[in-house]
């Protein structure tokens, strides 16, 4: 289905495998990365890419997905299929943690709807988890992977005897050490030591005869001997025998559990296949997120319609360098089966070809691909490539011979469902002959309706492509003014190689270029020149068209803006007129009342009619003045509206000329309801005198009010309450939240800095006791479960003072001596409730 054998290396898919492996959490997923294979089954590819796409959603949107303890225990399970074998303690611990991870993943999908992740949910169908296995494991080992004391009655008895004998030895050895210190055989600061698993007393070589026992070791200088007193040798031997018995009992427990586990091994293997799949699919999804890949529209035909496709490896490389990759737009279908790309060297032809091959291969291996979501991607039965140099001394193949071998395979095995990718088609031999053979091969592939992308420099192939149905020329664009490639593919015309321009840029002598022109002929040079002129003219007119499009868009935006301003002005005019009319009406009413009052007074005082007429005349004049003022205001608004209309007409006549924008009047903002602190009503926020907590008024009864402070309701007098605005409530809540967050942050920091080992050696009794009290208080506040107090042995006074105090603390569950190997009675281990 793919050709040649080193297909993946040529397209650098092996680099993709390496990047995906780095995203795996265990060897479970890494093994599946090695098994990635190309598929031409639409159903298989659809399932694989949708699984990856669903997991991409989980990685981006779900924070609760469990990813801890992806541990591969398949080797251990395979081993214990044989009767008599058993899981070691570490293997059992790994089994426990990995099964818990599988169970957590299953619970994650059980809580989701069937439509959320349908493809991933199907993977859970064959996974069986047995509560019995979890119960047995939890009955044997602790959360930290240690065998529990009560894993069996025999083990509990052995460990109880072991602890008792170790405690007795510790006390006896401490007593003998103090005696040796009193006698002056051992310095005061000397402590017990361990040699070969036995507790010994370090004693100067000159006094080693003073203590009867076995010398287990000497210091490098020979000045110190490590002696195990004879009277505890027997007890130490008993301890050693108990340790052997403990080991035998643990092996017995592991053998019994393994025998009980053996019938479930096949189901467990299926569970770990599921875990491997989850690890693998998650790794693919993480890589796809890394390269901005997504799921385009998938079709069940050999079709290719890509928008803004990018080479994933090139994207990562340029991203690290702070640069951006130029995306690729490409279409291959029944009408444009083969795209023949030409253009200058280092213009991006080979990158374009590799992008097509790598993305299509990735997709048919179950990966998402970096391109626009509206792109379409189909399925090919076969993908053949001819990229790079395949010359071989051993097989007597030249570069051109290897290309011909590839072409022979293409012609024999390709069909209408085949994608062929050929780089530098026709090179490697005499140009005229190579071009003729390449043209014939291209014609044959076209008649077989093969689909593909081909790069070339041959003008003959460009001519052939322009006349043949199903083949389309394409060009990698080049800026001839700045002499630099643009890395953009344009389909529809052939590209120039810019050979003479590039040679002239690097400083090749002009007489050489002139001689080359004479040799190749003016027709060939003119053809290349005409191609460049077409490119230049096309870019010019495309720029003009783009400028016209932008101006049209800007003009439409201005017309819409002026239309909106006109409507706003009309609305403003209406509002102002209504307001003016209302004010005038009110003013006239007041004036009428005043005049009527004056007339009534005149009549009552029997004034002259002439005076009455004079007063009414003055009123009418005032009324006319008010009316005139209203008319003038209306006329002013009408003039403003007319001015806007004239400006819009002027803009339409000027087509694309710039016009000044008119600022729209701001709408009248309705005044908010004022906060009244004097009246307390139901639903108001209030504070109690001398308190900072804010409550809500539930009910008001005469002079009393029922107020809810959180979940507590209380009845208080209204005069003791102060009304609080909503802004004050929000401010207080913000302050409380900030304070709470600050407190939590400080507690977290203190918990991180809490000392599990408190060393009070060398301090006086009262000082040590105060330090211990402070440390216990802090342990209670930070909810620390266990810590150690290093007080030393000495005379035992400091140890007694500390333990007497610990007996008085209610939250201290118990305290004990540390194990003899870790300090014995010189250290007190405190366990808190």
N, C-alpha and C positions, 0 to 999 in steps of 0.2 A: 504493500500500500504506500510505502514511502521509499524513495531512492535518492542517493546511494546509502551505503551502510553507515557512513559517518555523517548522516543527515543532521543529527542534533548538534554535532560539533560545529558544522558549517554555519548553522543558524544561531549558534551560541545558546541553544536550549539547555545545554549542560550547566551554564551559568545560572539559568533560572532554577534548575534543580537545587543547586547549592544555596541560593537565596531562600528557597522554600524550606530546605532542611534547617536553616538557622532559625526559622520560626517554629519548628517542632518542639514540643515539650519533653519528648522521650524518644527512645529508639523505636517505640511502637509506630509513631508517625514517620520517622526517617526511613524505616523499611518500606513503607508504602510509597514514599517519594521515589525510591529506586524502581518501583514497579509501575510508574506512570507509563501508559502506552497510548499511542494514537488510535482513535476509533472512528470508523466511518458509519456507525449506526446512529441515526438521528435520535432514537429513543435513549440510547446510552449517553450520548453527549448532552442531551436535554436534561437528563437526571443529574449528571455530574455538575454541569454549570449552575443548575438551580440549587443544588446542595451548597455549592460554594457561595452563591449569591445570598442564600438565607443565612449562612454563617457570617457573611460580611455584615448583614444587618444586626446580627447578635453582637458582633464585636463593636459596632458603632453605637448601638442603642441600649444593649442590656448590660447592666453592671453586676448582676447577680449570678452570671453564668460561672459555675465552678471550674477552675483550671488548676487546682492543686493536686499533687501526687499522681501524675500520669507515670506510673511505674510499670515496667515490663517484667512480669513474673512468669511469663510463659515457659521459660527454661526450668524454673523450679517446679511448675506443675507437670511438665513433661517428665521430669526426674522421678516424681513421686508416684507415677503410674505403676512402678514396680513395687510389689509387696515387700515390706520390711524397711523401705526407705522412709524418710520423714523430712518435714520442713524444718530447717534451722530457725532459731529464734528471730534472726534478722529477716529471713524470708517470710516468716509468718507476719512480722510487723509490716513488711512491704505489701503483703497480701491484704492485710487489714486496711491500710490506708488507701490502696488503689481500689479496692471494692467499695469503700466509702465514697470515693470520687465517682465511680460508675453509678452508684445509687443516687448521689446528688444530681448527676446529669439527668438521670431518668426522671427524678422528681421535678426538675426544671421543665422538661417537656410535658410532663403530666399536667402541670399548672397552666399550660398555654392552650389556647383554642386550636382546633384542628387546622384552621385556615391560616394560622400564624406562620408555622414552619412545616408545611405538609411533607416536603421531601425528606427533611431531617427526622421527622416523626416516624417515617417508615423504617428508618434504621433501628429504632428501638423495638420493633416487633418481635424479633427472635431472642431478645435478651431476657434471661431469667435470673432473678436474684432471690436467694433463699434466706429468710430470717434466721433459720436454724444455724446457718454458718456464722452469721454475725453474732448470735448469742453465744456460740461455743468459743469464738475468738475472744469476745469481750469477757468471757469467763476465765480466760487463760492469761491474757496479757493486759497491761495497763495502757493508758493513752500514750505513754512515753515509750512503750515497747518492752517493758520489763515483765517477767513472769510474776503473776500475783501470788501472794503468800497462800491464799486459799484456793489456788488452782487445783489442789488435791489435799485431802486430810494429811497424807503422809508428808507432803512438802511443808504444810503449815507446822507440823510437829518438828520437822528437821530444823526449820528456820527459827522456831522458838527456842529450841535447845542451843542452836548456834549463837543466837543473840545473848542468851543467858551466860554461856561460857565465855564469850568475848567480853561481856561486861565484867565477869569475875576476873578474867585475866587483866583487863584494863585497871581495875581497882588494885589488884595484887602488884602489878608492875609499877603503878604510881607509888604504892607504899614502899616498894623496894628501892625505887629511885630516890625518894625522900630520905630513906635510911642511908643510902650511899652518899647523898649530899651532906647529911648531918655528920657522917664519919669523915668527910673531906675527900672521899674517893672520886667524887664527880663534882664539877663546877655547878653553881647555883642555876645558871642559865641553860643547862643542858636539858633536852627533852628526849622522850622515847623516840625510837626510830624503827623502820621496817627494813628487813633484809630477807630476801627469798620468801616473802609472805609471812615472816615470823617477826613478832615484836621483840626488839632487843634494846639493851641499854648501852649507849656509847660511854666507854670508860677508858681513861688513859692507860696505855700499855703497862705502866709501872704498877697499877693497882688491879690488873685483870685477874690476878690470883685471889683477890679478896672476895670475889663473887664466883661461886661454883656454878658452872654451866658450860654451854657449848659456844665456842667462838665461831660466828657465822661469816665475819668479814673483818677486814682491817682497812684503815684509811690509806691513801696513797703514800703518805710519809711514814706509816707504821706507828704513829704516835697514839692512835686511837683504835681500840678494839670494840667490836659489836658483839655483846654476849647475851645469849638467851639463858636466863637462870635455870638451873636444873629442876627446881621445884615446879616450874610451869611448862617444862618440856612435854610432860605427859598430857597436860591439858591442851597444849598446842597441837599435839598429835591427834587428840580427840576432835579438835576443831577441824583439822585437815580431813579426817575421816568423814565428819559431817558435811564438809564442802563437797567431797566426792559423792556422798550419798545424795546431796542436793542436786548435783549434776546428773546423776543417774535417774533421779525422780523427774527432773525436767525433761530428759530424753524420753522417758516413759510417757509423760504427758503429751509430748509432741508426736510420738508414734501413735498414740491412741487417737489424737485429733486427726492426723494424716489419714489413718485408716477410715475414720468417719467421713473425711473429705473426698476420698477417692471416687465414690460413685458420682460425684457432681463435677468431675474434672472437665468432661466434654461441654457441659453448660458454661463452666467458667471460661473455657477457651473462646466460646462464642461471645461472652461478655467482654473479653479482652480484644477480640476482633472489633467489637463496637467501639471500645475506647481508642483503639488504633485508628479507626476511621474518623472519629471525632478529632483526634490530634492532627491527622493528615488534612482534613477539610478545613480545620481552623488555620493551619499553616498556609494553605492556599489562599484563604480569605485575607489573612494578614498581609501576604505578599501583594494581593490585588489592591488592598487599601494603600499600600506603600507606593504603587505605581499608578494610582487613580484609575484602576480598571473597573468596568461595570459590565452589565449584561445587556447587549444590544438585542434588536429584534432578530429572532432566529427563524430561518426558513429552511424547508426541506428540499432545497434545490441548490445546485452549484452556482450560487449568486454571491456577488460581493459589491456592497454599496456602503462605503465607509466615509464618515465625516470626522475630520480632526483626529485621525488615528496617529498614535505615537509609538515609537520603539521603546519598550519598557526599560531596557538596559541603558540605552542612550539617554533616556529621561533621567535615570538615577545618576548617571555620570555627570551630565550637565547641571543637574540640581546641586550636586556637591561643589561644582565650580561657580555656582551663582548665575548660570545661564539657562535659557529656555530652549526646548526643542521645537522645531518647526513642524506643525502637524501635517498630516497627509490626507488629501481628499481623493478618493479613487472609486471608480465604478466598473465592474466587469459583469456582463450579462450576455444574453443571446445576440444582441446587436453589436456589442463591443466585447468580443471574446478575448482578444489579445491586445494588450497595450504595449506598443513599441516605444520605449523611452530613449531619447537621445539628449545630448547636452555636453557641456564641457567636463573635463576631468575634475575630480574633487567637487562636483556640483551636487552630489547627493543621489546619483542614480543607484549605486549599489546599496546605500542605506534604505532607499525606497523599496528595492527588491527584497532585502532582508526583513524589512518591516512587514511586508505582505506575507512572506513565508513564516516568520516567527509567530505573528498574531494568529494566522489561520491554524498553525500547528498547535499553539497553546489552547485555542478554543476547542479543538477536537480532542485535546487531552483533558478537558474539563476545567480550564481556567477561564476567568473573566478577562476581558481585553480592554485596553485603554483607548476609547473612542467615544463619540457622542452617543447618547442613548437611542436616538432616532436612527442610527445606522442599522443596516441589515447585513447579516452574515449567514452564509449557507454551509452545506456539508459537501465535501469532496471525497470520492472513493480513494483517490490517489494524489499524492503530492510528489513531484519530481523536481529536483533542483540541479543546476549546473553552475556552481559558484566556485571561484578560486582555481588553483593550479593543482592538477591531479597527476603530474608527471611522475614516473616511477622507473628508476634504473633497473630494479629487480625484474619488473615485468616488461622492460623495453618499451615503455610508453613515453612519448613526448607530450608536451602540453597540448598540442593540437590533436594528437592521437587520443588522449584521454577525453577531450571534448567530443570527438567523433564517436567514441565508445558510448558516451552518455546519450548523444543524439540517436544512436542506433537503438538504445533501450527505450528512449522516449517514443520513437516512431513505431516500435514493435508493441509496446504495452499501453500506450495512452489511448484515451477515448474521450467522449463528451463530458465525463464526470471527473476529468483529470485536471489538476492545476500544475502547470509547468512554470518554473522560474529559471531563466537563463541570463547570466551576466556576461557582458562583453561578447555578444553573439558574433561568431565569424572570425574572431581573432586567432592568432597563433600560427598563421601561414601567410603565403603571398596574398596581398589584399584583394586583388581582382578575383583570383580563384576562390579564396575563402569567402568573399562576399557572394559569389555565384552559388556556392554550395549552401551557404546560410539561407539565401533566398529560396532555394528549392526546398530545404527542410522546413522553412517557415510556411511555404505554400502547402506542403503536405500536412503539417500540424493544423493549419487552418481548415483544410478540407475534412479533417477528422473531427472538427468542431471542438478541439482542445481549448481550454481556457488558460490564460497565463499572463505573465509580465516578463518582458524581454528588454534588456538594455543593449545599445549598440552605438557605434560611431559611423557605420557605413551609410553613405548617401543612397546607395542602391536600395537598401532595405527601407529607407524612409520613403523613397519613390514608390516602392512596391506596396507599402502599407497605406499610402494615400489613395491607391487605386483598388485595393482588394477589399471586398466586403468582409466584415467581421474583425478587421484589424484597424486599430486606431493609433495614430501617432500621438506621442506625448513628449513634452519638453521640460527639462529642469531649467528654471529661469535663471538668468545671469544679468547682472548690472554691468553693461558695457562701458558706462561712464566711470564708475568707481572700480571696475574690473574685479568684481567679487561675486561669488555665487549667492543666490537667494534661498536655495534649498526648498523651493516650491515647485510642485508638479502642476503643469497645465496641460490638460488633455485636449487634443483637437488639432495640433500642429507639431511638426518636427522641431527639434532644437538644434542650434548651431554648436559646433565644438569649440569655437573661438580660439582655434589653434594659433592663428597668426597674431591675434590680439594678445594672447597670453605670452607668446614668444617675444613679442615686441615689449611687453611690460617687464619681462625679466632681463631685457637688454641685449637680445640677440642682434647681431649686426644687420643693418637694413639691406645691405647687398645680398646677404643670405636669404632674407625674406623675399627680395625681388627675384632672385634666381629660382626660389621655390615656386613663386607665382608663375613664372614662365614655364616651369616644368609641368605643373599640374594643369595649367590652362586657365584662361579667364572665365570660361563657363562655370567651372567648379567653384572658383572664387566668388563669382557673381551670385551663384545659387546660395552660398553661405551668407553672402552679404544681404541678399534679398530676405533671407530668413530673419536676420538681425533687424532689418528695416521693418519687417512685419511686426516683430516683437515690440520694437520701439513705438511704432504707430499705434499698436493695440494698447500698449500701456498708456500712451498719451490720451487716447479717446476714452479709455476706461477711467482715467483721472478726471477728464472733463465730465463724464456722465456721473461720476460719484459726487463731483462738486455741485452739479445741477440738482441731484437728488437731495443733497444736504440743504441747499438753498430753498428747495420746494418744501422740505420738512420744516425749516425755520419759518417760512412764510405762512404755512398752515398754522403753526403754533401761534404766530402773531395775530392772525385773523381770529383764532379761537380766544386769545387773550382780550382783543378789542371787543369782541362780541360779549364776553363776560363782563368787561368794564361797562359796556353800554347798558346791559341788563342791571348791573349794580347801581349805575347812575339813575336809571329810571326808577328803581325801587327807592333809592335815596330821595329822589324828587318827590315821589308819592308820600313818603314818610314825613318829609319836611313840610309839604303843603298841608297834610292832615294835622300836623302839630301846630303850624301857624294858624290854621283855621280854628283849631280848638282854643288856642290862646286868644285869638281875636274875638271869638265868640264869648269867652269868659270876660274879656275886657269890656266888650259892649254891654254885657249883662250888668257888670258892675257900674258902668257909666249910666245905663238906663235907671238903675236903682237910685243912683245919686241924683239924677235929674228929676225923677219922679218925686223923690223926697223934697228936693228944692221947690218944685211946683206946689207940692202939698203945703209946704210951709208958706209959700207966697199966697196961696188961696186962704190959708188960715189967717194970715196977717192982712188979707184984703189988699194985696199989692196991685199995681196997675197992669193992664193986659199988655202994654208995650214992653214992659220989663220981662213978662213971661215969654213973649215971642222972641225977645233977644236971647234969652237963656236957651230956648229950643234951637235957635239958629246956631248958636255956638256948639251945641251937641251934635247937630248934623255935620258941621264942619269937621269936628273931631272924628266922627264916624267915617267921613270920606277919607281923611288922612290915614286912618288905620287900614281901610280897604286898599288905598293906593299903595301902602307899604307892602301889603300881601301880594298885590299884583306885580310889584317890582321884583320881589323875591322869586316869584314863579317865572317871570321873564328871565331872570339871571340863570336859573336852572335850565330853562329851555335853551338858552344860548350855549351853555356848557355841553348839553346833549348834542346840539347841532354841530358844535366844534368837533366832538368825537366822531360823528358820522362823516363829516367832511374829511377828517384825517384818514378814516378807513377807506373812503373812496379814493383818496390820493394814493394810498398804499397799493390798492388794486390796480390803479393806472400805472404805477411805477414798477410792477412785477416783482423783481428781486432786489429793489433798493432798500437800504436800511431805513427804519423809522424809529422814532422815539417812543418808548413805552409810557403809558399813562398809568400812574399809580392809582389803584382802586381805593376808594374811601373805606375806612375801617368801619365795620358794622357796630351799631350801638350795643354795648354790653349791658345786659340786664343786671342790675344790682343784686348782689346776694343778700339773703336774709341776715339781718344783723344779730349778733350774739347778745342776748339779754341776760346778764349775770344775776339780776335781782329776783326773777321768778323761777322757782323750781317746779318742774312738772314731771309726770310719769315718763320714763325712758331717758331722762337726762343723766349725764355723767357727773358724779359729785365726789368730793373728798370730805372726810371727817376732820374736824378741828385737830390740829397738831399731828395729823397722819399724812402719809404720802400715797397710800394705796387709793386707787380710783375704783368706785363702785357704780352700779346702775340702779336708779330708782325704779322699784317694782310696783309700789303702791303708795298712795298718799291718803292719810286719814287725819283730817283736821290739822293739828300742829305736829303730827308725827309722820314719819315716812319709813317704809320698808325698803332697805337697801341691800343689794346682793354684792358682796365682796368676794369674787370668785365663786366657790361653791357654798359659801357661808352667807346666810341671810340674817339681818339684824334690824331691830326697830329703834330708831333714834329720833330726837327732836329735829325739826326742820331747821331751827335756828343754829344748830351745830354743824350744818352742812354748807359746803361752798360749791357752787356750780362750776364745772370745768368744761372748757370748749373742746371740740374734737381735735383741734390742732395740738392742744396741750396733752390730750390722751395719747395721740400718735407719738409725740415727742417723748413722753414718759415710757411708752412701750419700746421705742427705739433705744432709749438709754438703758432700760432693763435688759434688753436682748444683748446690747453691747457689753454690759457688766457681766451678764451670765456667761457669755462667750469668753470674756477675759478671765473669769474665775476658772472655767473649764480648762482653758489653756494653761493657766498657772498650775492647776492640779496635775495636768498631764506632764508638765515639765518637772514638777517635784517628784512624780512617780518614777520618771526616767532616771532622776538623780538619787533615788532612794538607795541607801547602802544595804545590801543583803548581809554583809558581814560588818558588825559593829565591834571595833577593837578598843577595849578600855584597859588594856594591860598598862601598868606603870602609873595609873592614877589612884588618888586616895579614894577611900570608900564612899564618902559623901559626894565627891565629884563624879565618880563612876555611876553612882546611883542616880544622880540628876541627869546624866547623859542617857542612861538606859530609859528613864522615865520619859524624856523628850522623844527618844527613838520609838518607844511603844506608842506614844500619843500619835506620832506621825504615821506609824504603821496602821493604826486604827482608822485614821482619817483617809489614808490612801487605799484602804482595804487590801493590805498586803497579807498574804496567807502564811508566810513562813520567813524567818530570818535567823541569823546566828549571832551569838554574843561571845566574843573572844576575850576571856578574863584570865586565862592561864590557870595553872594548878597552884603553885606557891603553897601558902599555908591554908588555903581554902576559905579564908574569911570573905574575900571579894565575891567568890562564887556563892557563898551562903547568903550574903546581903542581897544579891541580885535575885536569887531564887525566892527568898522570903517576900521580896516586893512583887515578883511575878505571880505569887499565890494570891495576892490581894486584887489582881486585875481580873475583872469578870469576863472580859473578852479574850483572855488567854485560855485556849483550850487545854494545852498541856505543854510541858517542856521536858527535855531529856538531854543526856550526854550525847555528844557526837560519836560516830563510830571510831573505834580505836585507831584505825588506819588514817583517819582524817582529823585526829586531835584529841579524841577521848574526852575525859572529864575536864579538860582545859577549855572546852567549848560547850555552850548551852544552846541547843536548837529549840527555838520558840515557835509553836504553831498557834495561829490565831483563828477565832471563829469566823 
